[in-house]
Amino acid sequence: AYTSLALDASNHPHISYYDITNGDLKYAHWDGANWSTQIIDSGGDVGKYTSLTLNDADQPQVAYYDVTNADLKFAAWSGTAWNIVTVDSTGDVGSFASLALNAADVPYISYYDASNQDLKLAYWTGADWSTETVVSTGDVGQYTSLAFDKYEYPNISYYNATDDLLNYTYWTYEGWET
């Protein structure tokens, strides 16, 4: 369940997914001849709302929800091991994650803050993760999808549960426009 797919430069599929039976985040990759699978994280009930992308070196990176701790987590393949960090742990955060890399391979994650019913965005600063509330009016931020425009600004679509609408917000350099 909660699968996410990315194709590498050779058009080989990479898939992150949630193992419902064991509550683990897993990863599968086709190398052109064989499938290989790995457990990325098995520390409790982890891996819901997985979102996978590949960096410029075709190394997988995954954002996902840690159900046990109600946290947003991020895992990146170094070439030899998965490096896992908690991105946001303030309240019940991290469901409906969407991961995208900008042109400089910097990870950004849009996600839902269930405690405050807000849309949030996290990004890597080069030294640490920074988080911000993007939209906080009403119950907003479920089912997020994140992409970058030609100016490298984040654009996010999401569900507005208060008004039962699809909403769209984007960064204008001066602030968020919804």
Residue, then its C-alpha position, 0 to 999 in steps of 0.5 A: a500500500y501507499t506506493s510511489l514510483a520513479l524511473d531512473a535514467s535507464n528507465h528502470p523502476h524504483i518503488s517505495y511502499y508500505d508493508i501492511t503486514n509488518g508495518d515497514l517501509k520497503y523499497a523495490h528496484w528493477d535493475g534490468a534483469n532482476w528485482s531487489t527489495q530492501i527494508i528501509d525502516s522497520g522501527g515501529d509502524v512506519g511507511k505510510y504516505t510514502s513519496l519517492t524521488l531519485n536524485d541526479a545520481d539516481q539514488p532514491q530518497v523517500a519521505y514518509y509518515d511514521v505512524t508510531n511516533a506521528d512524525l514526518k521522516f526522510a530516508a536517503w540512499s547513500g550508495t551503501a546504506w539508508n540514512i534516516v532522519t526525523v524531519d518534523s515531530t511537532g504534533d501529529v505531522g507527516s501524513f499525505a507527504s509529497l517529496a520533490l527535489n529542486a534543480a540543485d537536488v535539494p529535497y522539499i516535502s509538502y505534508y499535512d499537520a493533523s494536529n493543527q489541520d494545516l498544510k506544511l512544507a519542509y526543506w533541507t537547508g544544507a545543515d538541517w531541516s526547516t519547516e513552515t506552515v504554508v496554509s492554516t485557514g480551515d482544515v487544509g493540507q491533505y492529499t498534497s502534491l508538490a512540484f517546482d515551476k521554471y523559477e524553482y519555486p514550490n507549487i503545492s496542490y492539496y485538499n481543503a476539507t473545510d470547503d470540500l475543494l481542491n486548492y493550489t498554492y505557490w511561492t511568489y518570492e514575496g510569499w505564498e499565493t493561494 
